[in-house]
């Protein structure tokens, strides 16, 4: 018996022999020990757990319904071989479901829209942008930084995370860039029914950018310097970013991260490698400072709910309670540097947290109370 811990559930993978002893079945039991239904949570199965070198013909079948689930294969190390199989089961409260690992053809595989997508965007300087069916984000690269440093118009100097406010389930990244940058037939700064980019980042932390606090001062990195797309698909998109070493009051900080976003989630996962400090702070910009910061140390989250143009917007950071050491509203006069910070412990040069948002106009969260209820459930998961 192999026991595998994942983000969302405890998985028990067992090999059951048939009576003839000619065939061994691999059964995956997914248990939900919470008192609410679990949906849009991703189960990760490593290739080594399935005792196969080739995942391309593997399917996941619900043993009760006989239905095949949508799956996605991921090459986590970039060597050309798939290392991981993903699927998203629906598990009722306080229950468990068995899934059988089966061999299937390409024609038998369930098809699904590839709603989890990310890419490097050279046509808009050097953005890196990602999205799913709920939210979209972007970060800025070295060309955008150099333009600012050389006083060239159009650059951006920031390691903050930008939010693209989308109303629609389908992908908008390529469409918005094409209309705005290539065809010049529209602008993603105007809402024509799909949403828009009217979220100001500047030098703020945006939604989830990090800082290092020394005494009472926060020190920031600059734009990312390297990128690599890991996967896109119906269940997850993920990519790698690297940053130039940066200085925090004499401490040299080495930073890189893998960011992933799963189907159905408003929060991206930031798996950060950091050297030079034992604590970082992930921030949420306070914009006009007309919103409200809230949080719960025991549940491991901090939130900012604010008026936003003619609507409202909630943003948040969530981490494991053993990682989340507290939160702070940092309010100063310097433009863009006021943020709500989650203080996060670094263990073995690693720290994992989630950051994301909910826009009232997307009809996902109509009130601050609904947004915070989502965060509380997410933290329990």
C-alpha distance (Angstrom), angle and dihedral (degrees) to the residues before:
residue distance angle dihedral
X1 . . .
X2 3.81 . .
X3 3.79 120.2 .
X4 3.79 117.0 -156.9
X5 3.80 126.2 -174.0
X6 3.79 116.5 -149.5
X7 3.78 134.9 179.1
X8 3.77 95.2 -91.7
X9 3.78 112.4 22.8
X10 3.77 147.1 7.4
X11 3.80 110.5 -96.0
X12 3.76 123.4 -158.9
X13 3.79 114.1 -166.6
X14 3.80 113.5 -164.9
X15 3.79 132.8 178.1
X16 3.81 111.0 -136.9
X17 3.81 119.6 -167.2
X18 3.79 120.2 -142.3
X19 3.79 119.7 -129.3
X20 3.80 92.1 -101.5
X21 3.78 90.9 55.5
X22 3.82 86.8 -138.2
X23 3.78 96.4 105.3
X24 3.77 135.0 42.2
X25 3.79 119.8 -158.1
X26 3.78 123.1 -155.4
X27 3.79 110.8 -143.2
X28 3.80 121.1 -169.6
X29 3.78 114.3 -156.6
X30 3.80 114.4 -161.0
X31 3.80 113.8 -164.1
X32 3.80 126.2 -162.2
X33 3.81 110.1 -163.1
X34 3.82 94.9 176.4
X35 3.80 126.4 94.8
X36 3.82 96.2 -117.3
X37 3.79 135.1 63.2
X38 3.80 117.2 -88.0
X39 3.81 116.8 -139.9
X40 3.80 134.7 156.5
X41 3.78 92.5 25.8
X42 3.76 117.6 131.6
X43 3.79 124.3 -128.3
X44 3.81 113.9 -154.9
X45 3.82 119.9 -154.3
X46 3.79 118.2 -172.6
X47 3.80 118.6 -138.6
X48 3.80 89.6 -124.6
X49 3.80 90.3 60.6
X50 3.80 90.6 57.3
X51 3.81 94.8 48.9
X52 3.79 93.7 -130.9
X53 3.77 134.4 116.3
X54 3.81 94.0 -152.4
X55 3.81 122.1 53.3
X56 3.81 95.6 174.9
X57 3.82 94.5 95.1
X58 3.82 96.0 42.2
X59 3.80 121.7 112.9
X60 3.81 133.2 -178.3
X61 3.83 116.2 -135.3
X62 3.80 128.2 -172.0
X63 3.81 103.2 -125.0
X64 3.82 92.5 -149.1
X65 3.80 100.8 47.5
X66 3.79 98.5 24.5
X67 3.80 88.8 -132.8
X68 3.79 121.4 144.8
X69 3.80 115.3 -131.3
X70 3.78 127.4 -137.1
X71 3.81 109.0 -101.1
X72 3.78 136.7 -173.4
X73 3.80 129.2 -155.2
X74 3.80 121.2 -144.1
X75 3.80 130.8 -162.5
X76 3.80 97.0 -152.3
X77 3.81 97.9 -179.5
X78 3.80 100.7 37.9
X79 3.80 96.7 -120.4
X80 3.80 94.5 126.2
X81 3.82 95.6 -105.4
X82 3.79 121.2 104.2
X83 3.81 111.6 -115.6
X84 3.77 105.1 176.8
X85 3.80 140.0 39.4
X86 3.81 119.8 -152.5
X87 3.79 131.4 -163.4
X88 3.80 136.8 160.7
X89 3.82 115.2 -137.3
X90 3.79 126.3 -171.3
X91 3.81 110.3 -130.0
X92 3.81 123.8 -175.8
X93 3.81 120.7 -132.4
X94 3.81 115.6 -71.1
X95 3.78 94.2 -1.7
X96 3.77 144.0 104.0
X97 3.80 135.8 -135.9
X98 3.80 129.5 -157.8
X99 3.78 122.0 -137.8
X100 3.79 125.3 -169.5
X101 3.80 122.6 -142.4
X102 3.80 105.4 -132.2
X103 3.79 138.1 176.7
X104 3.81 113.0 -115.6
X105 3.79 139.7 168.3
X106 3.79 125.3 -116.1
X107 3.79 89.3 -104.8
X108 3.80 91.2 57.3
X109 3.80 95.4 51.3
X110 3.83 113.8 108.4
X111 3.79 112.1 -113.7
X112 3.80 124.6 -136.7
X113 3.78 137.8 171.2
X114 3.79 114.7 -92.3
X115 3.79 96.0 -121.9
X116 3.82 96.3 155.0
X117 3.77 105.4 77.6
X118 3.78 141.3 155.1
X119 3.78 138.2 168.8
X120 3.78 147.5 162.1
X121 3.82 110.6 -97.9
X122 3.82 111.6 -149.8
X123 3.81 92.2 166.2
X124 3.84 88.6 67.7
X125 3.83 97.8 47.7
X126 3.83 98.9 -88.8
X127 3.77 109.6 -41.9
X128 3.78 120.3 158.4
X129 3.80 110.1 -148.7
X130 3.80 134.7 -175.3
X131 3.80 138.3 179.8
X132 3.80 148.0 164.7
X133 3.81 133.4 -171.2
X134 3.83 92.2 -66.1
X135 3.81 112.1 33.8
X136 3.80 145.1 7.3
X137 3.82 133.9 -150.3
X138 3.79 142.2 179.1
X139 3.80 141.1 -164.8
X140 3.79 132.3 -163.2
X141 3.79 133.0 -112.4
X142 3.83 140.8 -147.2
X143 3.82 96.9 -83.9
X144 3.81 90.8 56.6
X145 3.82 88.8 49.5
X146 3.81 93.5 48.6
X147 3.79 91.0 51.3
X148 3.80 90.5 57.7
X149 3.79 92.9 45.3
X150 3.82 90.0 51.1
X151 3.83 93.9 43.2
X152 3.80 93.1 -114.1
X153 3.84 111.9 153.2
X154 3.79 118.3 -114.0
X155 3.78 100.7 36.9
X156 3.79 129.3 124.7
X157 3.81 126.9 -148.6
X158 3.79 106.7 -164.1
X159 3.79 143.6 109.4
X160 3.80 88.2 -161.0
X161 3.80 121.1 116.7
X162 3.80 118.1 -113.5
X163 3.82 122.5 -145.6
X164 3.80 123.9 -141.0
X165 3.78 108.2 -157.5
X166 3.80 108.3 -141.1
X167 3.80 128.6 -180.0
X168 3.79 98.3 -171.0
X169 3.78 134.0 75.9
X170 3.81 96.0 -138.2
X171 3.84 122.7 82.8
X172 3.80 117.0 -82.7
X173 3.82 104.7 173.0
X174 3.81 98.7 91.8
X175 3.80 93.1 36.8
X176 3.80 94.9 51.8
X177 3.81 94.8 45.4
X178 3.81 91.3 47.1
X179 3.80 93.7 50.3
X180 3.82 94.6 43.2
X181 3.81 105.1 34.8
X182 3.81 108.2 21.6
X183 3.81 109.2 27.1
X184 3.81 96.1 22.9
X185 3.79 89.0 -148.5
X186 3.78 94.3 130.0
X187 3.78 144.9 -7.6
X188 3.79 131.0 -111.4
X189 3.80 86.2 -144.6
X190 3.82 88.4 73.0
X191 3.80 124.6 66.7
X192 3.81 111.5 -129.6
X193 3.79 93.9 166.7
X194 3.81 103.5 -65.8
X195 3.80 99.0 71.5
X196 3.79 132.3 -101.6
X197 3.79 149.6 -123.9
X198 3.80 106.0 -101.9
X199 3.80 97.1 131.9
X200 3.81 110.9 118.5
X201 3.82 116.1 -144.0
X202 3.80 108.2 164.2
X203 3.80 109.4 152.6
X204 3.81 91.8 -28.3
X205 3.80 122.8 110.6
X206 3.79 90.2 -107.6
X207 3.80 104.4 -164.2
X208 3.78 109.3 -20.7
X209 3.78 107.0 -13.6
X210 3.80 112.5 145.4
X211 3.79 136.1 -124.1
X212 3.80 136.6 179.1
X213 3.78 117.6 -128.5
X214 3.80 117.3 -145.8
X215 3.81 112.1 -178.9
X216 3.83 101.8 -43.6
X217 3.82 98.3 -26.2
X218 3.81 129.0 91.7
X219 3.81 118.3 -143.8
X220 3.81 121.8 -158.0
X221 3.78 138.5 -156.4
X222 3.81 122.5 -132.2
X223 3.81 130.9 -124.2
X224 3.78 121.9 -41.6
X225 3.81 115.0 -90.6
X226 3.83 102.8 -162.1
X227 3.81 134.9 27.5
X228 3.81 138.5 -175.3
X229 3.79 128.6 -177.6
X230 3.81 111.1 -134.2
X231 3.80 103.5 -179.7
X232 3.78 146.0 -19.1
X233 3.76 127.4 -172.8
X234 3.76 149.4 108.6
X235 3.82 94.5 -50.2
X236 3.81 109.9 26.7
X237 3.75 145.8 8.0
X238 3.80 120.2 -163.0
X239 3.78 137.8 169.6
X240 3.79 142.5 173.3
X241 3.83 127.4 -117.9
X242 3.78 129.4 -172.2
X243 3.80 129.1 -165.4
X244 3.79 134.1 -157.4
X245 3.80 112.7 -104.4
X246 3.79 109.7 -89.7
X247 3.78 137.8 -162.5
X248 3.80 126.1 -116.0
X249 3.81 106.3 -176.9
X250 3.80 92.8 -47.8
X251 3.80 96.5 -35.0
X252 3.80 111.8 114.3
X253 3.79 109.1 -139.4
X254 3.81 122.3 -155.6
X255 3.82 112.2 -163.3
X256 3.79 137.6 -179.1
X257 3.79 132.1 147.7
X258 3.76 147.4 -175.0
X259 3.80 113.9 -137.4
X260 3.79 121.7 -163.6
X261 3.80 134.6 179.4
X262 3.80 123.1 -165.8
X263 3.77 131.0 -155.4
X264 3.79 113.0 -84.9
X265 3.81 96.5 14.5
X266 3.80 126.8 118.7
X267 3.81 90.1 -162.7
X268 3.81 129.2 73.9
X269 3.79 118.4 -145.2
X270 3.83 115.3 -125.0
X271 3.81 112.9 -160.8
X272 3.79 101.2 -173.9
X273 3.79 130.5 -169.8
X274 3.80 109.7 -156.4
X275 3.79 132.4 173.5
X276 3.80 128.4 -173.2
X277 3.82 101.4 43.3
X278 3.79 139.4 51.9
X279 3.83 95.4 -142.4
X280 3.78 136.1 38.1
X281 3.78 131.9 -175.7
X282 3.81 122.4 -135.2
X283 3.78 112.8 -155.8
X284 3.79 144.9 -150.4
X285 3.79 116.8 -157.1
X286 3.81 114.9 -118.0
X287 3.82 92.4 -152.5
X288 3.84 106.7 -174.0
X289 3.82 91.9 0.0
X290 3.80 90.3 -122.6
X291 3.80 96.2 119.5
X292 3.79 134.9 78.5
X293 3.79 128.5 -102.3
X294 3.80 116.2 -147.8
X295 3.76 135.1 163.8
X296 3.76 149.5 152.8
X297 3.79 120.7 -130.9
X298 3.80 93.5 -165.4
X299 3.80 91.4 53.2
X300 3.81 92.7 40.1
X301 3.80 104.4 -123.2
X302 3.79 143.7 113.4
X303 3.80 124.7 -167.2
X304 3.78 139.7 -171.3
X305 3.82 118.6 -158.2
X306 3.81 113.2 -172.4
X307 3.79 144.8 165.3
X308 3.81 107.3 -100.4
X309 3.81 119.9 -168.9
X310 3.82 103.9 -60.9
X311 3.80 93.1 -19.3
X312 3.82 141.0 41.8
X313 3.78 133.9 -101.1
X314 3.78 135.6 -160.3
X315 3.81 123.7 -160.1
X316 3.79 129.3 -179.5
X317 3.78 149.8 174.7
X318 3.81 121.6 -147.1
X319 3.79 130.1 -175.8
X320 3.76 139.2 165.2
X321 3.81 111.5 -76.4
X322 3.79 90.1 -117.5
X323 3.82 88.4 57.1
X324 3.81 100.0 38.8
X325 3.81 108.7 80.3
X326 3.82 98.6 171.2
X327 3.79 144.9 -59.6
X328 3.79 137.3 -108.5
X329 3.80 139.7 -164.3
X330 3.81 104.0 -135.2
X331 3.81 109.1 -164.8
X332 3.80 121.0 176.9
X333 3.80 136.0 153.0
X334 3.83 96.8 -113.2
X335 3.83 109.0 103.3
X336 3.83 115.8 -104.1
X337 3.81 95.1 2.3
X338 3.81 96.9 97.7
X339 3.79 109.0 99.9
X340 3.78 141.8 156.3
X341 3.79 104.0 -119.6
X342 3.79 132.0 -155.7
X343 3.81 110.0 -154.4
X344 3.79 109.9 -140.3
X345 3.80 130.5 -170.1
X346 3.79 118.4 -127.3
X347 3.82 113.5 -140.0
X348 3.79 121.0 -172.5
X349 3.81 88.9 -13.6
X350 3.82 91.3 -58.3
X351 3.79 135.2 107.3
X352 3.80 129.1 172.9
X353 3.80 126.1 -162.8
X354 3.81 140.5 150.9
X355 3.79 126.2 -127.0
X356 3.77 131.8 -179.9
X357 3.77 148.9 117.7
X358 3.78 148.2 -118.6
X359 3.83 121.3 -143.1
X360 3.79 117.5 -153.9
X361 3.82 92.6 -141.5
X362 3.80 90.8 59.2
X363 3.83 87.0 66.6
X364 3.81 91.0 -128.9
X365 3.81 96.9 109.6
X366 3.79 120.0 15.2
X367 3.82 97.8 -179.9
X368 3.77 141.9 27.0
X369 3.80 88.2 -112.1
X370 3.80 91.6 56.9
X371 3.81 90.8 48.7
X372 3.80 93.1 50.2
X373 3.81 90.7 46.7
X374 3.82 87.5 56.9
X375 3.82 90.5 50.8
X376 3.80 92.4 50.0
X377 3.81 91.7 52.5
X378 3.80 91.6 44.9
X379 3.80 90.3 52.7
X380 3.82 91.0 52.3
X381 3.78 90.2 52.7
